[in-house]
Amino acid sequence: MKLVTFNPLRTIGIPNISYIKPMNMYKEIEKIKCADMLLFPEYWQVNSLVYGLKKKIFPSIESYHLGHNKVEMTRVLKTICPEQIPYTEIVSNTEENKKMVMETFPLPFVAKEIKNSMGQGVFLIHNEKDFQDYTEKVDVLYIQEYIPNDRDLRICVIGNEVVAAYWRVEETGGFHHNVAQGGKVSYDNIPVETLDLVLDVSQKLGIDHAGFDVIFNNGKPYILEFNILFGNQGIQKQKVSLEQKIVDYISKES
């Protein structure tokens, strides 16, 4: 199987794979045409590779399109599993909608920038001044109910299996759980039924490479978002080879 990767850091150790810089896509177009599968293209490449060249890519086209920003992923999650997402409003940044948000959501509530990760661009809004500061940064208002919690559950899916799961625990009383923001990793008491829920959602959507973030309220799981280029800080201690999982999956798919 001839493989081409556009992201060598995520494919280290995968055999029979060639690296092409994304910016050199058109210079290396013949090599790309001859490949059996293309791994980790950048988002701007995806439509040309899939719809133009009819090539197979990994992660899947669904993973890219639905994971492109928080608006896309929240809307599709609300469509297939509305009971598993926090109450959320996504509206344009107008005076009328800002008034609606302040009248609808009890303080504090969560406000997010629609394209960000690792805990960046997520704000806990305590008052009107906080909200005004947020609205000056964005064109789209992404507002979500606040579910107080000291941890969330990261569930990593590759292909048709959960390859890792761990808690990200905030021990200092802060708002963010992300490991990149100082969250601690715990592998204790992972709820199997939640792993099954996330795997079912990923398979229904055709998402084959993503880290899902789940928070709990009175024992009920809520999917906050997913990131197709998830970090591996919490996976390293579990001694899981993500590269081997990718190889196993794409070998079956091809």
Secondary structure per residue as TSV (DSSP state, phi and psi in degrees):
chain	resnum	aa	ss	phi	psi
A	1	M	-	360.0	124.1
A	2	K	-	-88.4	121.2
A	3	L	E	-118.1	143.5
A	4	V	E	-125.4	132.2
A	5	T	E	-114.7	144.6
A	6	F	S	-105.6	1.9
A	7	N	-	-140.8	90.3
A	8	P	G	-65.6	-28.4
A	9	L	G	-66.2	-28.3
A	10	R	G	-91.9	-0.3
A	11	T	S	-130.1	19.6
A	12	I	T	-60.3	129.8
A	13	G	T	93.6	-8.9
A	14	I	-	-77.8	125.0
A	15	P	S	-74.2	157.1
A	16	N	S	54.7	45.3
A	17	I	E	-125.8	139.1
A	18	S	E	-112.3	147.2
A	19	Y	E	-104.7	131.8
A	20	I	-	-127.4	126.9
A	21	K	-	-63.7	134.8
A	22	P	G	-51.7	-39.7
A	23	M	G	-66.3	-16.7
A	24	N	G	-98.3	16.1
A	25	M	T	-54.5	-45.4
A	26	Y	T	-76.0	-28.5
A	27	K	T	-69.3	-30.3
A	28	E	T	-107.5	27.0
A	29	I	H	-62.0	-35.0
A	30	E	H	-68.4	-38.8
A	31	K	H	-64.2	-38.1
A	32	I	H	-66.6	-40.9
A	33	K	H	-62.4	-31.0
A	34	C	H	-83.4	-10.8
A	35	A	-	-75.2	147.7
A	36	D	S	-80.6	-31.1
A	37	M	E	-153.8	146.9
A	38	L	E	-114.7	128.9
A	39	L	E	-110.0	135.2
A	40	F	S	52.2	52.0
A	41	P	-	-66.6	160.8
A	42	E	-	-77.6	160.0
A	43	Y	H	-58.6	-37.9
A	44	W	H	-67.3	-17.9
A	45	Q	H	-85.4	-23.2
A	46	V	H	-58.8	-49.7
A	47	N	H	-62.5	-39.2
A	48	S	I	-65.8	-40.6
A	49	L	I	-71.0	-42.7
A	50	V	I	-83.0	-50.3
A	51	Y	I	-87.5	-30.0
A	52	G	I	-82.9	-53.9
A	53	L	S	-94.6	-6.9
A	54	K	-	59.7	38.8
A	55	K	-	-94.3	151.5
A	56	K	-	-81.5	137.3
A	57	I	E	-127.3	157.7
A	58	F	E	-136.7	131.4
A	59	P	S	-57.9	166.1
A	60	S	-	-64.6	161.5
A	61	I	H	-60.7	-34.9
A	62	E	H	-63.4	-40.1
A	63	S	H	-59.6	-44.7
A	64	Y	H	-66.5	-50.2
A	65	H	H	-66.7	-44.4
A	66	L	H	-77.0	-26.8
A	67	G	T	-92.5	7.1
A	68	H	S	-64.9	-37.9
A	69	N	S	-156.1	171.0
A	70	K	H	-67.5	-26.2
A	71	V	H	-66.0	-49.3
A	72	E	H	-60.2	-47.6
A	73	M	H	-69.4	-38.8
A	74	T	H	-67.0	-40.6
A	75	R	H	-64.9	-39.7
A	76	V	H	-74.0	-35.0
A	77	L	H	-65.7	-38.4
A	78	K	H	-64.6	-26.6
A	79	T	H	-76.5	-41.5
A	80	I	H	-101.6	-22.4
A	81	C	-	-146.8	63.1
A	82	P	G	-60.5	-26.7
A	83	E	G	-75.3	-10.9
A	84	Q	G	-106.2	14.8
A	85	I	S	-126.2	146.4
A	86	P	-	-62.8	156.8
A	87	Y	-	-59.4	126.4
A	88	T	E	-138.6	140.3
A	89	E	E	-120.9	134.1
A	90	I	E	-125.2	109.8
A	91	V	E	-142.1	161.5
A	92	S	E	-69.0	155.8
A	93	N	-	-84.3	84.0
A	94	T	-	-121.8	163.3
A	95	E	H	-61.2	-39.5
A	96	E	H	-62.8	-44.0
A	97	N	H	-71.4	-34.0
A	98	K	H	-63.4	-39.5
A	99	K	H	-64.7	-42.1
A	100	M	H	-60.1	-42.7
A	101	V	H	-61.3	-47.5
A	102	M	H	-66.3	-28.0
A	103	E	H	-84.4	-22.3
A	104	T	H	-94.9	-42.0
A	105	F	S	-97.8	124.5
A	106	P	-	-68.7	144.8
A	107	L	S	-80.4	144.1
A	108	P	S	-80.6	158.0
A	109	F	E	-135.1	170.0
A	110	V	E	-101.7	135.9
A	111	A	E	-126.3	138.7
A	112	K	E	-131.3	147.2
A	113	E	-	-79.4	142.4
A	114	I	S	-79.8	-16.7
A	115	K	S	-125.7	92.8
A	116	N	-	-166.5	164.9
A	117	S	-	-151.4	179.8
A	118	M	T	57.8	28.7
A	119	G	T	83.9	-2.7
A	120	Q	T	-77.2	147.2
A	121	G	T	72.9	21.5
A	122	V	E	-120.0	125.6
A	123	F	E	-127.8	140.8
A	124	L	E	-96.9	116.2
A	125	I	E	-92.7	115.6
A	126	H	-	-98.4	-23.2
A	127	N	S	-158.2	179.1
A	128	E	H	-64.3	-33.4
A	129	K	H	-64.8	-43.9
A	130	D	H	-57.5	-44.4
A	131	F	H	-66.1	-41.5
A	132	Q	H	-62.0	-42.4
A	133	D	H	-60.1	-40.8
A	134	Y	H	-65.9	-45.8
A	135	T	H	-65.0	-23.2
A	136	E	T	-74.1	-11.6
A	137	K	T	-101.0	-13.3
A	138	V	-	-130.9	157.6
A	139	D	S	-97.1	-28.3
A	140	V	E	-115.5	132.6
A	141	L	E	-90.0	116.6
A	142	Y	E	-112.7	105.6
A	143	I	E	-121.4	134.2
A	144	Q	E	-138.0	144.7
A	145	E	E	-61.6	148.0
A	146	Y	-	-91.9	124.0
A	147	I	-	-111.1	102.0
A	148	P	-	-60.0	134.0
A	149	N	-	-167.3	151.7
A	150	D	S	-100.7	7.3
A	151	R	E	-161.3	159.0
A	152	D	E	-135.0	168.5
A	153	L	E	-111.2	119.7
A	154	R	E	-93.4	124.4
A	155	I	E	-121.6	118.3
A	156	C	E	-102.2	125.0
A	157	V	E	-114.5	131.1
A	158	I	E	-129.4	125.0
A	159	G	T	65.4	-123.2
A	160	N	T	-114.8	32.6
A	161	E	E	-145.2	153.6
A	162	V	E	-82.4	119.7
A	163	V	E	-98.9	-16.1
A	164	A	E	-165.1	152.1
A	165	A	E	-153.9	138.7
A	166	Y	E	-160.4	152.8
A	167	W	E	-80.9	144.9
A	168	R	E	-114.3	111.1
A	169	V	E	-108.2	128.7
A	170	E	-	-94.6	110.9
A	171	E	-	-96.3	-6.0
A	172	T	S	-105.6	5.4
A	173	G	S	83.6	10.7
A	174	G	-	-79.3	-175.3
A	175	F	S	-95.5	-34.8
A	176	H	-	-91.7	140.3
A	177	H	-	-102.6	-13.5
A	178	N	-	-54.9	140.6
A	179	V	G	-59.9	-36.7
A	180	A	G	-64.6	-20.3
A	181	Q	G	-102.4	11.4
A	182	G	T	103.4	3.3
A	183	G	-	-66.7	144.8
A	184	K	E	-94.9	152.2
A	185	V	E	-99.8	135.7
A	186	S	E	-137.6	141.0
A	187	Y	-	-112.2	14.0
A	188	D	S	-86.5	140.4
A	189	N	S	54.3	53.8
A	190	I	-	-78.0	122.4
A	191	P	-	-74.9	114.3
A	192	V	H	-61.7	-37.5
A	193	E	H	-63.4	-28.8
A	194	T	H	-75.0	-34.4
A	195	L	H	-61.1	-42.4
A	196	D	H	-64.2	-39.7
A	197	L	H	-60.7	-49.0
A	198	V	H	-65.8	-40.8
A	199	L	H	-62.9	-40.5
A	200	D	H	-62.0	-44.0
A	201	V	H	-62.8	-45.3
A	202	S	H	-62.8	-38.7
A	203	Q	H	-72.4	-36.2
A	204	K	H	-62.9	-34.0
A	205	L	H	-92.1	-9.3
A	206	G	T	76.6	23.3
A	207	I	-	-88.3	119.2
A	208	D	-	-116.6	8.8
A	209	H	E	-160.2	101.8
A	210	A	E	-164.9	151.6
A	211	G	E	-107.1	115.9
A	212	F	E	-93.1	138.2
A	213	D	E	-107.8	122.7
A	214	V	E	-123.6	135.3
A	215	I	E	-121.0	157.3
A	216	F	E	-120.7	143.9
A	217	N	E	-136.1	112.6
A	218	N	T	54.1	38.7
A	219	G	T	85.1	-7.0
A	220	K	E	-93.3	129.1
A	221	P	E	-82.9	140.3
A	222	Y	E	-126.6	126.5
A	223	I	E	-82.5	119.9
A	224	L	E	-83.2	-47.8
A	225	E	E	-173.0	178.3
A	226	F	E	-141.9	154.3
A	227	N	E	-129.9	118.9
A	228	I	S	-75.8	-19.7
A	229	L	S	-110.8	67.0
A	230	F	-	-78.7	153.7
A	231	G	-	-75.1	162.9
A	232	N	-	-116.8	14.9
A	233	Q	T	-59.1	-40.7
A	234	G	T	-83.6	-8.0
A	235	I	T	-91.6	-27.0
A	236	Q	G	-56.7	-41.0
A	237	K	G	-72.4	-16.9
A	238	Q	G	-84.3	-3.7
A	239	K	T	55.6	44.2
A	240	V	-	-102.4	129.7
A	241	S	-	-88.9	102.2
A	242	L	H	-63.1	-36.4
A	243	E	H	-62.3	-41.8
A	244	Q	H	-67.6	-37.1
A	245	K	H	-62.2	-39.1
A	246	I	H	-65.6	-45.8
A	247	V	H	-59.2	-46.5
A	248	D	H	-59.2	-42.3
A	249	Y	H	-71.2	-50.1
A	250	I	H	-69.9	-24.9
A	251	S	H	-64.9	-41.9
A	252	K	H	-67.6	-40.9
A	253	E	H	-66.7	-35.0
A	254	S	-	-83.2	360.0
